[in-house]
């Protein structure tokens, strides 16, 4: 769940105007990597410090020289994934697994009774993650789509419903069961999977996930809580919105995080730590 949903509109607009004047050229990032061949049935394992690009809106910019692309699983085509793979990139399939979205093509497959309160984004509502039997085939179908398009991994979003006013009496144990199901569904399809935010449950889940995706750990002084992933040899893909790289990159390098600055709308613009 992107935490910036609570940012006041005036602050958001001011930040966007400030960032609008910034530019970053593709040549400024790290060079392409040659990934080692994987044995049959072996999952991709991104290592700490691996650079990345995160783009969920706008026309996909494939010119960014980052070894990993995290892009929308529904709107990114199989051909685009193949082109990125040909260029030596690894690809992560972004999906919301903890919230219903009325703009997705499979929205009607989720029963009304499974949809809770809004999560702060227009057209989105928390899902009742206790209903594992009903959710499993729906999420499995989405992961099948990621695999069929040729993605290497999935980024499941909204993985901390139990810490939000979801409309359901969710517990930490409910979240752990659901998040482990998500990891299993990905792994059963040969896909790596990242733990999105959900910092409180990292000690219990670091063994189930292949990497982490975090937003704003520097702004909230939480980055050290992600060190179990780094200690396990797993990448932490990290983004900040309100802090400039000079405010967080030194710490990110010390902690071996894969950090960059992004705009709130997660378009192609980026400023990576170097």
VOROMI-280980 format. One record per residue (C-alpha): chain; x, y negated, z negated; residue in three letters. Coordinates in Angstrom, 2 decimals. Layout:
! VOROMI-280980
<rec lodren="A" x="X" y="Y" z="Z" lumke="Ala"/>
...
END
This chain:
! VOROMI-280980
<rec lodren="A" x="0.00" y="0.00" z="0.00" lumke="Unk"/>
<rec lodren="A" x="1.51" y="-3.31" z="1.00" lumke="Unk"/>
<rec lodren="A" x="1.64" y="-5.37" z="-2.15" lumke="Unk"/>
<rec lodren="A" x="1.52" y="-8.71" z="-0.37" lumke="Unk"/>
<rec lodren="A" x="-2.27" y="-8.45" z="-0.04" lumke="Unk"/>
<rec lodren="A" x="-2.43" y="-10.47" z="-3.28" lumke="Unk"/>
<rec lodren="A" x="-0.30" y="-13.38" z="-1.98" lumke="Unk"/>
<rec lodren="A" x="-2.25" y="-16.67" z="-1.99" lumke="Unk"/>
<rec lodren="A" x="-3.21" y="-17.84" z="1.51" lumke="Unk"/>
<rec lodren="A" x="-1.35" y="-21.14" z="1.18" lumke="Unk"/>
<rec lodren="A" x="1.88" y="-19.40" z="0.22" lumke="Unk"/>
<rec lodren="A" x="1.46" y="-16.86" z="2.99" lumke="Unk"/>
<rec lodren="A" x="0.98" y="-19.54" z="5.63" lumke="Unk"/>
<rec lodren="A" x="3.96" y="-21.52" z="4.37" lumke="Unk"/>
<rec lodren="A" x="6.17" y="-18.43" z="4.50" lumke="Unk"/>
<rec lodren="A" x="5.02" y="-17.54" z="8.00" lumke="Unk"/>
<rec lodren="A" x="5.73" y="-21.07" z="9.23" lumke="Unk"/>
<rec lodren="A" x="9.21" y="-20.93" z="7.73" lumke="Unk"/>
<rec lodren="A" x="9.98" y="-17.59" z="9.33" lumke="Unk"/>
<rec lodren="A" x="8.58" y="-18.64" z="12.69" lumke="Unk"/>
<rec lodren="A" x="11.69" y="-20.70" z="13.34" lumke="Unk"/>
<rec lodren="A" x="14.07" y="-17.81" z="12.66" lumke="Unk"/>
<rec lodren="A" x="15.47" y="-15.49" z="15.29" lumke="Unk"/>
<rec lodren="A" x="17.50" y="-12.31" z="15.31" lumke="Unk"/>
<rec lodren="A" x="19.10" y="-10.81" z="18.38" lumke="Unk"/>
<rec lodren="A" x="19.21" y="-7.05" z="18.99" lumke="Unk"/>
<rec lodren="A" x="23.00" y="-7.13" z="19.14" lumke="Unk"/>
<rec lodren="A" x="23.25" y="-8.17" z="15.49" lumke="Unk"/>
<rec lodren="A" x="22.36" y="-4.74" z="14.10" lumke="Unk"/>
<rec lodren="A" x="24.42" y="-1.60" z="13.69" lumke="Unk"/>
<rec lodren="A" x="25.29" y="0.44" z="16.81" lumke="Unk"/>
<rec lodren="A" x="23.36" y="3.51" z="17.93" lumke="Unk"/>
<rec lodren="A" x="24.13" y="6.73" z="16.14" lumke="Unk"/>
<rec lodren="A" x="24.67" y="10.16" z="17.56" lumke="Unk"/>
<rec lodren="A" x="22.46" y="12.42" z="15.49" lumke="Unk"/>
<rec lodren="A" x="23.71" y="15.94" z="14.76" lumke="Unk"/>
<rec lodren="A" x="21.82" y="18.76" z="16.43" lumke="Unk"/>
<rec lodren="A" x="19.17" y="20.37" z="14.27" lumke="Unk"/>
<rec lodren="A" x="18.83" y="24.10" z="13.91" lumke="Unk"/>
<rec lodren="A" x="15.42" y="25.54" z="14.88" lumke="Unk"/>
<rec lodren="A" x="12.95" y="24.79" z="12.10" lumke="Unk"/>
<rec lodren="A" x="15.27" y="22.27" z="10.45" lumke="Unk"/>
<rec lodren="A" x="13.86" y="18.84" z="9.57" lumke="Unk"/>
<rec lodren="A" x="15.55" y="15.54" z="10.19" lumke="Unk"/>
<rec lodren="A" x="17.11" y="14.10" z="7.02" lumke="Unk"/>
<rec lodren="A" x="17.90" y="10.37" z="7.12" lumke="Unk"/>
<rec lodren="A" x="20.88" y="9.52" z="4.92" lumke="Unk"/>
<rec lodren="A" x="21.31" y="6.50" z="2.63" lumke="Unk"/>
<rec lodren="A" x="22.26" y="3.34" z="4.48" lumke="Unk"/>
<rec lodren="A" x="20.70" y="4.36" z="7.80" lumke="Unk"/>
<rec lodren="A" x="19.47" y="1.25" z="9.62" lumke="Unk"/>
<rec lodren="A" x="15.87" y="0.91" z="10.72" lumke="Unk"/>
<rec lodren="A" x="13.26" y="-1.16" z="12.51" lumke="Unk"/>
<rec lodren="A" x="9.67" y="-1.41" z="11.21" lumke="Unk"/>
<rec lodren="A" x="7.08" y="-2.65" z="13.69" lumke="Unk"/>
<rec lodren="A" x="3.35" y="-2.08" z="13.25" lumke="Unk"/>
<rec lodren="A" x="1.88" y="-4.95" z="15.29" lumke="Unk"/>
<rec lodren="A" x="2.42" y="-6.54" z="18.70" lumke="Unk"/>
<rec lodren="A" x="3.94" y="-5.08" z="21.83" lumke="Unk"/>
<rec lodren="A" x="6.57" y="-2.55" z="20.88" lumke="Unk"/>
<rec lodren="A" x="10.07" y="-3.96" z="21.30" lumke="Unk"/>
<rec lodren="A" x="12.39" y="-1.07" z="22.11" lumke="Unk"/>
<rec lodren="A" x="15.46" y="-3.28" z="22.56" lumke="Unk"/>
<rec lodren="A" x="16.25" y="-3.50" z="18.83" lumke="Unk"/>
<rec lodren="A" x="19.50" y="-1.64" z="18.22" lumke="Unk"/>
<rec lodren="A" x="18.42" y="0.25" z="15.11" lumke="Unk"/>
<rec lodren="A" x="18.87" y="4.01" z="14.86" lumke="Unk"/>
<rec lodren="A" x="15.40" y="4.51" z="13.32" lumke="Unk"/>
<rec lodren="A" x="12.04" y="3.09" z="14.43" lumke="Unk"/>
<rec lodren="A" x="9.01" y="3.19" z="12.10" lumke="Unk"/>
<rec lodren="A" x="5.95" y="2.48" z="14.29" lumke="Unk"/>
<rec lodren="A" x="2.17" y="2.94" z="14.29" lumke="Unk"/>
<rec lodren="A" x="1.23" y="6.54" z="14.98" lumke="Unk"/>
<rec lodren="A" x="-2.05" y="5.76" z="16.73" lumke="Unk"/>
<rec lodren="A" x="-1.00" y="2.92" z="19.01" lumke="Unk"/>
<rec lodren="A" x="2.48" y="4.19" z="19.95" lumke="Unk"/>
<rec lodren="A" x="2.31" y="6.45" z="22.98" lumke="Unk"/>
<rec lodren="A" x="4.03" y="9.75" z="23.62" lumke="Unk"/>
<rec lodren="A" x="5.94" y="8.08" z="26.44" lumke="Unk"/>
<rec lodren="A" x="7.23" y="5.34" z="24.14" lumke="Unk"/>
<rec lodren="A" x="8.39" y="7.92" z="21.60" lumke="Unk"/>
<rec lodren="A" x="10.16" y="9.84" z="24.36" lumke="Unk"/>
<rec lodren="A" x="11.87" y="6.66" z="25.57" lumke="Unk"/>
<rec lodren="A" x="13.12" y="5.90" z="22.07" lumke="Unk"/>
<rec lodren="A" x="14.36" y="9.46" z="21.69" lumke="Unk"/>
<rec lodren="A" x="16.20" y="9.22" z="25.02" lumke="Unk"/>
<rec lodren="A" x="17.89" y="6.06" z="23.72" lumke="Unk"/>
<rec lodren="A" x="19.14" y="7.96" z="20.67" lumke="Unk"/>
<rec lodren="A" x="16.57" y="6.68" z="18.19" lumke="Unk"/>
<rec lodren="A" x="14.73" y="8.63" z="15.52" lumke="Unk"/>
<rec lodren="A" x="11.04" y="7.80" z="15.10" lumke="Unk"/>
<rec lodren="A" x="8.71" y="7.63" z="12.09" lumke="Unk"/>
<rec lodren="A" x="4.95" y="7.85" z="12.56" lumke="Unk"/>
<rec lodren="A" x="3.13" y="5.31" z="10.37" lumke="Unk"/>
<rec lodren="A" x="-0.30" y="6.44" z="9.14" lumke="Unk"/>
<rec lodren="A" x="-2.58" y="5.52" z="6.27" lumke="Unk"/>
<rec lodren="A" x="-3.28" y="8.68" z="4.29" lumke="Unk"/>
<rec lodren="A" x="-4.73" y="7.11" z="1.15" lumke="Unk"/>
<rec lodren="A" x="-7.17" y="4.60" z="2.63" lumke="Unk"/>
<rec lodren="A" x="-9.94" y="4.75" z="5.23" lumke="Unk"/>
<rec lodren="A" x="-9.63" y="2.36" z="8.18" lumke="Unk"/>
<rec lodren="A" x="-12.73" y="1.50" z="10.19" lumke="Unk"/>
<rec lodren="A" x="-10.66" y="0.69" z="13.29" lumke="Unk"/>
<rec lodren="A" x="-9.12" y="4.13" z="13.76" lumke="Unk"/>
<rec lodren="A" x="-10.57" y="6.52" z="16.36" lumke="Unk"/>
<rec lodren="A" x="-11.26" y="9.19" z="13.73" lumke="Unk"/>
<rec lodren="A" x="-12.94" y="6.82" z="11.23" lumke="Unk"/>
<rec lodren="A" x="-16.33" y="8.56" z="11.49" lumke="Unk"/>
<rec lodren="A" x="-14.77" y="11.88" z="10.45" lumke="Unk"/>
<rec lodren="A" x="-14.37" y="10.59" z="6.87" lumke="Unk"/>
<rec lodren="A" x="-17.66" y="10.91" z="4.92" lumke="Unk"/>
<rec lodren="A" x="-19.11" y="7.71" z="3.48" lumke="Unk"/>
<rec lodren="A" x="-19.05" y="9.26" z="0.00" lumke="Unk"/>
<rec lodren="A" x="-15.27" y="9.63" z="0.30" lumke="Unk"/>
<rec lodren="A" x="-14.76" y="5.90" z="0.87" lumke="Unk"/>
<rec lodren="A" x="-14.23" y="3.78" z="-2.23" lumke="Unk"/>
<rec lodren="A" x="-13.59" y="0.12" z="-2.86" lumke="Unk"/>
<rec lodren="A" x="-11.70" y="-2.12" z="-0.46" lumke="Unk"/>
<rec lodren="A" x="-7.94" y="-2.13" z="-0.80" lumke="Unk"/>
<rec lodren="A" x="-7.51" y="-5.81" z="0.05" lumke="Unk"/>
<rec lodren="A" x="-7.30" y="-5.37" z="3.84" lumke="Unk"/>
<rec lodren="A" x="-10.21" y="-6.00" z="6.17" lumke="Unk"/>
<rec lodren="A" x="-11.86" y="-2.77" z="7.25" lumke="Unk"/>
<rec lodren="A" x="-9.99" y="-0.59" z="4.75" lumke="Unk"/>
<rec lodren="A" x="-11.22" y="1.28" z="1.69" lumke="Unk"/>
<rec lodren="A" x="-9.52" y="3.63" z="-0.72" lumke="Unk"/>
<rec lodren="A" x="-10.13" y="7.35" z="-0.23" lumke="Unk"/>
<rec lodren="A" x="-11.20" y="9.79" z="-2.96" lumke="Unk"/>
<rec lodren="A" x="-7.96" y="11.75" z="-2.97" lumke="Unk"/>
<rec lodren="A" x="-9.42" y="14.34" z="-5.35" lumke="Unk"/>
<rec lodren="A" x="-11.32" y="15.87" z="-2.42" lumke="Unk"/>
<rec lodren="A" x="-8.37" y="17.87" z="-1.14" lumke="Unk"/>
<rec lodren="A" x="-10.37" y="20.52" z="0.68" lumke="Unk"/>
<rec lodren="A" x="-12.10" y="17.92" z="2.84" lumke="Unk"/>
<rec lodren="A" x="-9.10" y="15.65" z="3.31" lumke="Unk"/>
<rec lodren="A" x="-6.60" y="18.33" z="4.27" lumke="Unk"/>
<rec lodren="A" x="-7.92" y="19.06" z="7.78" lumke="Unk"/>
<rec lodren="A" x="-8.43" y="15.35" z="8.50" lumke="Unk"/>
<rec lodren="A" x="-4.85" y="14.44" z="7.57" lumke="Unk"/>
<rec lodren="A" x="-3.51" y="17.60" z="9.23" lumke="Unk"/>
<rec lodren="A" x="-5.11" y="16.48" z="12.51" lumke="Unk"/>
<rec lodren="A" x="-3.33" y="13.13" z="12.25" lumke="Unk"/>
<rec lodren="A" x="-0.01" y="14.83" z="11.55" lumke="Unk"/>
<rec lodren="A" x="-0.60" y="17.11" z="14.54" lumke="Unk"/>
<rec lodren="A" x="-0.90" y="13.95" z="16.62" lumke="Unk"/>
<rec lodren="A" x="2.46" y="12.72" z="15.29" lumke="Unk"/>
<rec lodren="A" x="4.11" y="16.02" z="16.13" lumke="Unk"/>
<rec lodren="A" x="2.56" y="16.20" z="19.60" lumke="Unk"/>
<rec lodren="A" x="3.82" y="12.70" z="20.39" lumke="Unk"/>
<rec lodren="A" x="7.33" y="13.78" z="19.46" lumke="Unk"/>
<rec lodren="A" x="7.86" y="11.88" z="16.20" lumke="Unk"/>
<rec lodren="A" x="10.56" y="13.05" z="13.79" lumke="Unk"/>
<rec lodren="A" x="8.82" y="11.97" z="10.60" lumke="Unk"/>
<rec lodren="A" x="5.75" y="10.36" z="9.05" lumke="Unk"/>
<rec lodren="A" x="5.31" y="7.36" z="6.78" lumke="Unk"/>
<rec lodren="A" x="2.08" y="7.96" z="4.84" lumke="Unk"/>
<rec lodren="A" x="0.76" y="4.68" z="3.44" lumke="Unk"/>
<rec lodren="A" x="-1.48" y="3.92" z="0.43" lumke="Unk"/>
<rec lodren="A" x="0.07" y="6.63" z="-1.73" lumke="Unk"/>
<rec lodren="A" x="-0.64" y="5.01" z="-5.10" lumke="Unk"/>
<rec lodren="A" x="-4.44" y="4.79" z="-5.28" lumke="Unk"/>
<rec lodren="A" x="-4.46" y="5.85" z="-8.92" lumke="Unk"/>
<rec lodren="A" x="-2.82" y="2.55" z="-9.86" lumke="Unk"/>
<rec lodren="A" x="-5.46" y="0.50" z="-8.06" lumke="Unk"/>
<rec lodren="A" x="-9.21" y="-0.20" z="-8.55" lumke="Unk"/>
<rec lodren="A" x="-10.19" y="2.44" z="-5.99" lumke="Unk"/>
<rec lodren="A" x="-13.76" y="3.00" z="-7.11" lumke="Unk"/>
<rec lodren="A" x="-12.88" y="6.50" z="-8.29" lumke="Unk"/>
<rec lodren="A" x="-11.55" y="7.69" z="-11.69" lumke="Unk"/>
<rec lodren="A" x="-8.21" y="8.78" z="-10.26" lumke="Unk"/>
<rec lodren="A" x="-5.38" y="9.97" z="-12.49" lumke="Unk"/>
<rec lodren="A" x="-1.64" y="10.27" z="-12.05" lumke="Unk"/>
<rec lodren="A" x="-2.09" y="14.04" z="-11.72" lumke="Unk"/>
<rec lodren="A" x="-4.63" y="13.51" z="-8.92" lumke="Unk"/>
<rec lodren="A" x="-2.06" y="11.40" z="-7.11" lumke="Unk"/>
<rec lodren="A" x="0.73" y="13.92" z="-7.59" lumke="Unk"/>
<rec lodren="A" x="-1.42" y="16.73" z="-6.19" lumke="Unk"/>
<rec lodren="A" x="-2.42" y="14.67" z="-3.18" lumke="Unk"/>
<rec lodren="A" x="1.06" y="13.36" z="-2.45" lumke="Unk"/>
<rec lodren="A" x="2.49" y="16.87" z="-2.59" lumke="Unk"/>
<rec lodren="A" x="-0.21" y="18.03" z="-0.19" lumke="Unk"/>
<rec lodren="A" x="0.81" y="15.23" z="2.18" lumke="Unk"/>
<rec lodren="A" x="4.45" y="16.35" z="1.99" lumke="Unk"/>
<rec lodren="A" x="3.49" y="19.97" z="2.63" lumke="Unk"/>
<rec lodren="A" x="1.36" y="19.10" z="5.66" lumke="Unk"/>
<rec lodren="A" x="4.27" y="17.20" z="7.17" lumke="Unk"/>
<rec lodren="A" x="6.82" y="19.88" z="6.41" lumke="Unk"/>
<rec lodren="A" x="4.58" y="22.62" z="7.80" lumke="Unk"/>
<rec lodren="A" x="4.80" y="20.77" z="11.13" lumke="Unk"/>
<rec lodren="A" x="8.56" y="20.32" z="11.03" lumke="Unk"/>
<rec lodren="A" x="8.23" y="16.61" z="10.23" lumke="Unk"/>
<rec lodren="A" x="10.20" y="14.73" z="7.62" lumke="Unk"/>
<rec lodren="A" x="8.05" y="12.62" z="5.27" lumke="Unk"/>
<rec lodren="A" x="8.64" y="9.48" z="3.22" lumke="Unk"/>
<rec lodren="A" x="7.26" y="8.46" z="-0.15" lumke="Unk"/>
<rec lodren="A" x="5.71" y="5.02" z="0.26" lumke="Unk"/>
<rec lodren="A" x="6.14" y="2.82" z="-2.85" lumke="Unk"/>
<rec lodren="A" x="4.60" y="4.80" z="-5.81" lumke="Unk"/>
<rec lodren="A" x="7.68" y="4.04" z="-7.89" lumke="Unk"/>
<rec lodren="A" x="6.32" y="5.49" z="-11.13" lumke="Unk"/>
<rec lodren="A" x="6.16" y="8.99" z="-9.65" lumke="Unk"/>
<rec lodren="A" x="9.57" y="9.06" z="-7.98" lumke="Unk"/>
<rec lodren="A" x="11.09" y="11.36" z="-10.67" lumke="Unk"/>
<rec lodren="A" x="8.34" y="13.94" z="-10.00" lumke="Unk"/>
<rec lodren="A" x="8.25" y="13.56" z="-6.21" lumke="Unk"/>
<rec lodren="A" x="11.82" y="12.95" z="-5.05" lumke="Unk"/>
<rec lodren="A" x="12.24" y="16.67" z="-4.42" lumke="Unk"/>
<rec lodren="A" x="9.12" y="16.83" z="-2.25" lumke="Unk"/>
<rec lodren="A" x="9.96" y="13.93" z="0.08" lumke="Unk"/>
<rec lodren="A" x="12.79" y="13.39" z="2.56" lumke="Unk"/>
<rec lodren="A" x="13.16" y="9.61" z="2.22" lumke="Unk"/>
<rec lodren="A" x="11.43" y="6.62" z="0.65" lumke="Unk"/>
<rec lodren="A" x="9.82" y="3.49" z="2.10" lumke="Unk"/>
<rec lodren="A" x="9.58" y="0.49" z="-0.19" lumke="Unk"/>
<rec lodren="A" x="8.31" y="-3.06" z="-0.02" lumke="Unk"/>
<rec lodren="A" x="9.61" y="-5.90" z="-2.16" lumke="Unk"/>
<rec lodren="A" x="11.58" y="-3.97" z="-4.77" lumke="Unk"/>
<rec lodren="A" x="14.07" y="-6.85" z="-4.90" lumke="Unk"/>
<rec lodren="A" x="11.39" y="-9.48" z="-5.44" lumke="Unk"/>
<rec lodren="A" x="9.95" y="-7.44" z="-8.30" lumke="Unk"/>
<rec lodren="A" x="13.35" y="-6.31" z="-9.71" lumke="Unk"/>
<rec lodren="A" x="12.54" y="-2.65" z="-9.11" lumke="Unk"/>
<rec lodren="A" x="15.20" y="-1.46" z="-6.65" lumke="Unk"/>
<rec lodren="A" x="17.16" y="0.57" z="-9.17" lumke="Unk"/>
<rec lodren="A" x="14.10" y="2.78" z="-9.62" lumke="Unk"/>
<rec lodren="A" x="14.71" y="4.10" z="-6.10" lumke="Unk"/>
<rec lodren="A" x="18.19" y="5.44" z="-6.90" lumke="Unk"/>
<rec lodren="A" x="17.00" y="9.07" z="-7.35" lumke="Unk"/>
<rec lodren="A" x="16.48" y="9.21" z="-3.58" lumke="Unk"/>
<rec lodren="A" x="19.95" y="7.86" z="-2.86" lumke="Unk"/>
<rec lodren="A" x="21.47" y="10.23" z="-5.42" lumke="Unk"/>
<rec lodren="A" x="19.77" y="13.08" z="-3.58" lumke="Unk"/>
<rec lodren="A" x="21.32" y="11.94" z="-0.28" lumke="Unk"/>
<rec lodren="A" x="18.01" y="10.57" z="1.04" lumke="Unk"/>
<rec lodren="A" x="17.50" y="7.18" z="2.70" lumke="Unk"/>
<rec lodren="A" x="15.49" y="4.36" z="1.15" lumke="Unk"/>
<rec lodren="A" x="14.00" y="2.18" z="3.90" lumke="Unk"/>
<rec lodren="A" x="13.34" y="-1.16" z="2.21" lumke="Unk"/>
<rec lodren="A" x="11.74" y="-4.43" z="3.34" lumke="Unk"/>
<rec lodren="A" x="11.37" y="-7.86" z="1.77" lumke="Unk"/>
<rec lodren="A" x="9.02" y="-10.59" z="2.93" lumke="Unk"/>
<rec lodren="A" x="9.57" y="-13.65" z="0.75" lumke="Unk"/>
<rec lodren="A" x="13.29" y="-13.30" z="-0.01" lumke="Unk"/>
<rec lodren="A" x="16.01" y="-14.14" z="2.48" lumke="Unk"/>
<rec lodren="A" x="18.80" y="-11.57" z="3.00" lumke="Unk"/>
<rec lodren="A" x="21.18" y="-13.67" z="0.93" lumke="Unk"/>
<rec lodren="A" x="18.91" y="-13.01" z="-2.04" lumke="Unk"/>
<rec lodren="A" x="18.87" y="-9.20" z="-1.86" lumke="Unk"/>
<rec lodren="A" x="21.46" y="-7.77" z="0.55" lumke="Unk"/>
<rec lodren="A" x="24.35" y="-7.67" z="-1.91" lumke="Unk"/>
<rec lodren="A" x="22.34" y="-5.56" z="-4.35" lumke="Unk"/>
<rec lodren="A" x="20.98" y="-3.46" z="-1.48" lumke="Unk"/>
<rec lodren="A" x="24.49" y="-2.63" z="-0.33" lumke="Unk"/>
<rec lodren="A" x="25.50" y="-1.67" z="-3.86" lumke="Unk"/>
<rec lodren="A" x="22.49" y="0.63" z="-4.16" lumke="Unk"/>
<rec lodren="A" x="22.95" y="1.96" z="-0.56" lumke="Unk"/>
<rec lodren="A" x="19.46" y="0.90" z="0.50" lumke="Unk"/>
<rec lodren="A" x="18.48" y="0.39" z="4.15" lumke="Unk"/>
<rec lodren="A" x="17.21" y="-3.16" z="3.75" lumke="Unk"/>
<rec lodren="A" x="15.82" y="-5.85" z="6.01" lumke="Unk"/>
<rec lodren="A" x="13.63" y="-8.92" z="5.92" lumke="Unk"/>
<rec lodren="A" x="10.33" y="-8.78" z="7.78" lumke="Unk"/>
<rec lodren="A" x="7.41" y="-11.06" z="8.46" lumke="Unk"/>
<rec lodren="A" x="4.14" y="-10.27" z="6.73" lumke="Unk"/>
<rec lodren="A" x="2.46" y="-9.05" z="9.92" lumke="Unk"/>
<rec lodren="A" x="5.27" y="-6.54" z="10.59" lumke="Unk"/>
<rec lodren="A" x="5.83" y="-7.56" z="14.19" lumke="Unk"/>
<rec lodren="A" x="9.16" y="-7.01" z="15.98" lumke="Unk"/>
<rec lodren="A" x="11.04" y="-9.79" z="14.15" lumke="Unk"/>
<rec lodren="A" x="13.60" y="-8.63" z="11.60" lumke="Unk"/>
<rec lodren="A" x="16.71" y="-9.66" z="9.69" lumke="Unk"/>
<rec lodren="A" x="18.73" y="-6.61" z="8.59" lumke="Unk"/>
<rec lodren="A" x="21.36" y="-6.62" z="5.90" lumke="Unk"/>
<rec lodren="A" x="24.85" y="-6.31" z="7.40" lumke="Unk"/>
END
